[in-house]
Amino acid sequence: MRVFVTGASGHIGSAVLPELMRAGHQVVGLARSDASAEALAAAGAEVRRGDLDDLDGLREAAGAADGVIHLAFKHDLMATGDFAAAAAADFAAIKALASGLEGTDRPLVISSGTLLLARAGITGRPGTEADVIPGGPRVDAENFVIGLAGRGVRSSAVRLPPIVHSPLDHNGFVHVLVAIARQAGVSGYVGDGANRWPSVHTLDAARVYRLALESAPAGSRLHAVADEGVPFRDIAAAIGRGAGVPVAGISAEDAGERFAFLGPFVGVDNPVSSEVTRKMLGWEPANPGLIEDLGHGHYFGRG
């Protein structure tokens, strides 16, 4: 397939691109900067200049492709605390991509997040692919994409866990947590830290995207989750060991000040199952889990 990929030079995109190429696909990557364009060209991809605000360009690129994988997101805007604006920009981009594919039965694979399940009150049990949220920021885009199954698009939404980890990760939540721990001189968790976060290795997540592109049925919700739920106190302990700082619990009231934009999320319980995804795609994680990967040292300037 000729596959148009947004975010192709980013964290997950840098693994999806070679994953697709090894499987014989041709990749056209969206690049908003000279550096991204150079990286994509060096990796063997065709470069298309543009960004998520160029809706006409996204529509045109999708229409010229055999399939689309949408990975880009305005993470810098989200980091300022304006998640709603970042989600709105993402939804607009997805609508543009979809308009280039409607009626073709070609695949569109987009990204969503498992934390949305917890934010909607699905806690205390593993969230599943069958869990549907009525609406909200980013949820609206996911539901829209699932609905494209009735409009001639082989659509799927990959829910990513809050931690996607590997040496390819340079700006994700682990780096944020490490920086916070070093600045505060302590690696923290909320309450007793028993709340759980799922995770996946970047290379395993990349295979989910490739398999979804190739074979996921229209209207599929997929979970790219390897570790179903790691207690947050264990994540904090691993960060404490790596950063050389003590580990301690903090109150929920202090979480906002300590963790900045991550404050509303660090105490959330978000165990997530990927059983349906594994069976549907024939996918099994093959790379290190989160705690093992944190022990390799690459998040702490070594290893």
C-alpha positions as CSV (number, residue, x, y, z in Angstrom):
1,M,0.0,0.0,0.0
2,R,0.9,3.6,-0.4
3,V,0.3,4.9,3.1
4,F,0.0,8.5,4.2
5,V,1.3,8.9,7.8
6,T,0.9,12.0,9.9
7,G,3.4,12.3,12.8
8,A,5.7,10.0,10.9
9,S,8.9,11.6,12.3
10,G,7.6,11.6,15.9
11,H,8.0,9.1,18.7
12,I,5.6,6.4,17.5
13,G,5.9,7.4,13.9
14,S,9.7,6.7,14.0
15,A,8.8,3.1,14.7
16,V,5.7,2.8,12.5
17,L,7.6,4.0,9.4
18,P,10.2,1.2,9.4
19,E,7.5,-1.3,10.5
20,L,5.5,-0.4,7.4
21,M,8.5,-0.4,5.1
22,R,9.6,-3.8,6.2
23,A,6.2,-5.1,5.3
24,G,6.6,-3.8,1.8
25,H,4.5,-0.6,2.1
26,Q,5.4,2.8,0.6
27,V,5.2,5.6,3.1
28,V,4.3,9.3,2.5
29,G,5.1,11.2,5.7
30,L,3.7,14.6,6.7
31,A,6.5,17.0,7.7
32,R,5.9,20.5,9.1
33,S,9.6,21.4,9.5
34,D,12.8,21.0,7.5
35,A,14.2,18.8,10.2
36,S,11.2,16.4,10.0
37,A,11.4,16.4,6.2
38,E,15.1,15.5,6.3
39,A,14.5,12.7,8.8
40,L,11.7,11.2,6.7
41,A,13.7,11.4,3.5
42,A,16.7,9.8,5.2
43,A,14.5,6.9,6.4
44,G,13.3,6.3,2.8
45,A,9.9,7.9,3.0
46,E,8.3,10.3,0.5
47,V,7.9,13.7,2.1
48,R,4.7,15.8,2.0
49,R,5.1,19.3,3.6
50,G,2.2,20.6,5.7
51,D,0.7,20.4,9.2
52,L,-2.6,19.6,11.0
53,D,-4.1,23.0,10.2
54,D,-3.7,22.4,6.4
55,L,-7.1,20.7,6.1
56,D,-7.2,20.8,2.3
57,G,-3.7,19.3,2.1
58,L,-4.7,16.5,4.5
59,R,-7.8,15.8,2.4
60,E,-5.8,15.7,-0.8
61,A,-3.1,13.4,0.6
62,A,-5.6,11.0,2.0
63,G,-7.4,10.8,-1.3
64,A,-4.1,9.9,-3.1
65,A,-3.2,7.2,-0.6
66,D,-4.2,3.5,-0.3
67,G,-4.5,4.0,3.5
68,V,-3.9,6.5,6.2
69,I,-2.3,6.3,9.7
70,H,-2.9,9.4,11.8
71,L,-0.4,9.8,14.6
72,A,0.1,13.6,14.9
73,F,-1.3,15.5,17.8
74,K,-0.6,19.0,19.2
75,H,1.2,17.7,22.3
76,D,2.7,21.1,22.9
77,L,-0.7,22.7,23.1
78,M,-1.9,19.9,25.5
79,A,1.2,20.5,27.7
80,T,0.0,24.1,28.2
81,G,-3.2,22.7,29.8
82,D,-5.4,23.3,26.8
83,F,-6.3,19.7,26.0
84,A,-9.7,20.8,24.6
85,A,-8.0,22.9,21.9
86,A,-5.6,20.2,21.0
87,A,-8.4,17.7,20.7
88,A,-10.4,20.1,18.6
89,A,-7.5,20.5,16.1
90,D,-7.1,16.7,16.0
91,F,-10.8,16.2,15.3
92,A,-10.7,18.7,12.4
93,A,-7.7,17.0,10.9
94,I,-9.4,13.6,11.2
95,K,-12.5,14.9,9.4
96,A,-10.4,16.2,6.6
97,L,-8.5,12.8,6.3
98,A,-11.8,10.9,6.3
99,S,-13.3,13.1,3.6
100,G,-10.5,11.9,1.3
101,L,-11.3,8.3,1.9
102,E,-15.1,8.0,2.1
103,G,-16.6,5.4,-0.2
104,T,-13.3,3.8,-1.0
105,D,-13.2,1.0,1.6
106,R,-9.6,2.1,2.3
107,P,-8.2,2.0,5.9
108,L,-8.0,5.0,8.2
109,V,-6.2,4.3,11.5
110,I,-6.3,7.0,14.2
111,S,-5.0,7.4,17.7
112,S,-6.9,7.7,20.9
113,G,-6.1,7.0,24.6
114,T,-7.0,4.6,27.3
115,L,-7.0,7.4,30.0
116,L,-10.2,8.6,28.4
117,L,-11.9,5.4,29.8
118,A,-10.8,6.3,33.4
119,R,-11.9,9.9,32.9
120,A,-15.3,8.6,31.9
121,G,-15.6,6.6,35.1
122,I,-14.5,3.2,33.9
123,T,-12.3,2.2,36.9
124,G,-11.9,-0.7,39.2
125,R,-11.8,-3.2,36.4
126,P,-9.8,-3.5,33.2
127,G,-11.3,-1.3,30.4
128,T,-12.0,-3.2,27.2
129,E,-12.3,-2.5,23.5
130,A,-16.1,-2.8,23.9
131,D,-16.2,0.2,26.3
132,V,-17.7,3.2,24.5
133,I,-17.8,6.7,25.9
134,P,-20.7,8.9,24.8
135,G,-18.6,12.0,24.0
136,G,-16.1,14.6,25.0
137,P,-12.7,15.9,23.8
138,R,-10.9,13.3,21.7
139,V,-13.7,10.9,22.4
140,D,-15.8,12.6,19.8
141,A,-13.1,12.0,17.2
142,E,-12.9,8.3,18.1
143,N,-16.6,7.8,17.9
144,F,-16.7,9.7,14.5
145,V,-14.0,7.4,13.1
146,I,-15.8,4.3,14.3
147,G,-18.9,5.6,12.5
148,L,-17.0,5.8,9.3
149,A,-17.5,2.1,8.9
150,G,-20.9,2.9,7.6
151,R,-19.5,5.4,5.1
152,G,-17.1,3.2,3.1
153,V,-14.0,3.6,5.3
154,R,-12.3,0.6,6.9
155,S,-11.8,2.6,10.1
156,S,-10.1,1.8,13.4
157,A,-9.0,3.7,16.5
158,V,-6.0,2.6,18.4
159,R,-6.2,3.5,22.1
160,L,-2.7,4.1,23.4
161,P,-1.8,3.8,27.1
162,P,-0.5,6.9,28.9
163,I,3.0,5.4,28.8
164,V,4.5,4.3,25.5
165,H,8.1,3.6,26.3
166,S,11.4,2.8,24.6
167,P,14.7,4.5,23.7
168,L,12.7,6.2,20.8
169,D,10.7,8.2,23.4
170,H,12.2,11.6,23.9
171,N,9.3,13.7,25.2
172,G,6.6,11.3,26.6
173,F,5.1,11.1,30.1
174,V,8.1,9.1,31.5
175,H,10.4,12.0,30.7
176,V,8.0,14.4,32.3
177,L,7.8,12.3,35.4
178,V,11.6,12.0,35.6
179,A,12.1,15.7,35.2
180,I,9.5,16.4,37.9
181,A,11.2,13.9,40.3
182,R,14.6,15.5,39.8
183,Q,13.3,19.0,40.3
184,A,11.4,18.1,43.4
185,G,14.2,15.8,44.8
186,V,11.6,13.0,45.2
187,S,9.7,10.6,43.0
188,G,6.0,10.9,43.9
189,Y,2.8,9.0,43.7
190,V,-0.7,10.0,44.9
191,G,-2.1,8.4,48.0
192,D,-0.9,4.9,48.4
193,G,0.0,4.7,44.7
194,A,-2.1,1.6,44.2
195,N,-3.7,3.1,41.1
196,R,-2.6,1.4,37.9
197,W,-1.4,2.7,34.5
198,P,-1.1,0.5,31.4
199,S,1.9,0.7,29.1
200,V,3.4,-0.6,25.9
201,H,6.8,-0.6,24.2
202,T,7.0,1.7,21.2
203,L,7.9,-1.2,18.8
204,D,5.0,-3.3,20.0
205,A,2.6,-0.3,19.5
206,A,4.0,0.2,15.9
207,R,3.0,-3.4,15.0
208,V,-0.6,-2.7,16.2
209,Y,-0.8,0.2,13.8
210,R,0.6,-1.8,10.9
211,L,-1.7,-4.8,11.6
212,A,-4.8,-2.4,12.0
213,L,-4.0,-0.9,8.6
214,E,-3.7,-4.3,6.9
215,S,-6.5,-6.2,8.5
216,A,-8.6,-4.6,11.2
217,P,-12.4,-4.8,10.4
218,A,-14.2,-1.5,9.8
219,G,-15.3,0.2,13.0
220,S,-12.7,-1.5,15.3
221,R,-11.5,-0.1,18.6
222,L,-8.1,-1.5,19.5
223,H,-5.9,-1.5,22.6
224,A,-2.2,-1.2,22.1
225,V,-1.5,-2.4,25.6
226,A,1.1,-4.8,26.9
227,D,1.3,-4.1,30.6
228,E,-2.4,-4.2,31.7
229,G,-1.8,-2.1,34.8
230,V,1.4,-1.2,36.6
231,P,0.8,0.2,40.1
232,F,1.9,3.9,40.0
233,R,4.0,3.5,43.1
234,D,6.0,0.9,41.2
235,I,6.5,3.3,38.4
236,A,7.6,6.0,40.9
237,A,10.0,3.6,42.6
238,A,11.6,2.7,39.3
239,I,12.0,6.4,38.5
240,G,13.4,7.0,41.9
241,R,16.0,4.3,41.4
242,G,17.0,5.6,38.0
243,A,17.1,9.3,39.1
244,G,18.7,8.6,42.4
245,V,16.0,10.3,44.5
246,P,13.7,8.9,47.3
247,V,10.1,7.9,46.7
248,A,7.1,9.2,48.6
249,G,3.4,9.5,48.5
250,I,1.7,12.9,48.2
251,S,-1.9,14.0,48.7
252,A,-4.4,14.3,45.9
253,E,-4.7,18.0,46.8
254,D,-1.0,18.5,46.1
255,A,-0.9,16.6,42.8
256,G,-1.8,19.5,40.7
257,E,1.1,21.6,42.0
258,R,3.6,18.8,41.9
259,F,2.7,17.2,38.5
260,A,1.5,20.3,36.6
261,F,-0.6,19.3,33.5
262,L,-0.3,15.6,34.6
263,G,-1.9,16.4,38.0
264,P,-5.4,15.3,37.0
265,F,-4.1,12.0,35.7
266,V,-1.4,10.6,38.0
267,G,-3.9,9.3,40.6
268,V,-6.2,7.8,38.0
269,D,-6.7,4.0,38.1
270,N,-6.6,2.9,34.4
271,P,-6.1,-0.9,34.0
272,V,-6.8,-1.9,30.4
273,S,-7.2,-5.2,28.7
274,S,-6.0,-5.9,25.1
275,E,-7.4,-9.4,24.8
276,V,-9.7,-8.6,21.9
277,T,-7.0,-6.8,20.0
278,R,-4.6,-9.7,20.5
279,K,-7.1,-12.2,19.1
280,M,-8.3,-9.9,16.3
281,L,-4.9,-8.9,15.0
282,G,-2.8,-11.9,16.1
283,W,-0.7,-9.5,18.0
284,E,1.5,-10.3,21.0
285,P,4.0,-7.9,22.7
286,A,7.6,-9.0,22.2
287,N,9.6,-6.2,23.8
288,P,10.4,-5.3,27.5
289,G,7.7,-4.2,29.8
290,L,7.8,-0.8,31.5
291,I,9.6,-1.6,34.7
292,E,12.3,-3.6,32.9
293,D,12.7,-0.9,30.3
294,L,13.1,1.8,33.0
295,G,15.9,-0.4,34.5
296,H,17.8,-0.1,31.2
297,G,18.7,3.5,32.0
298,H,18.0,5.3,28.8
299,Y,15.5,7.6,30.5
300,F,18.2,8.7,32.9
301,G,21.0,9.5,30.5
302,R,22.6,6.1,30.5
303,G,22.1,2.7,29.0
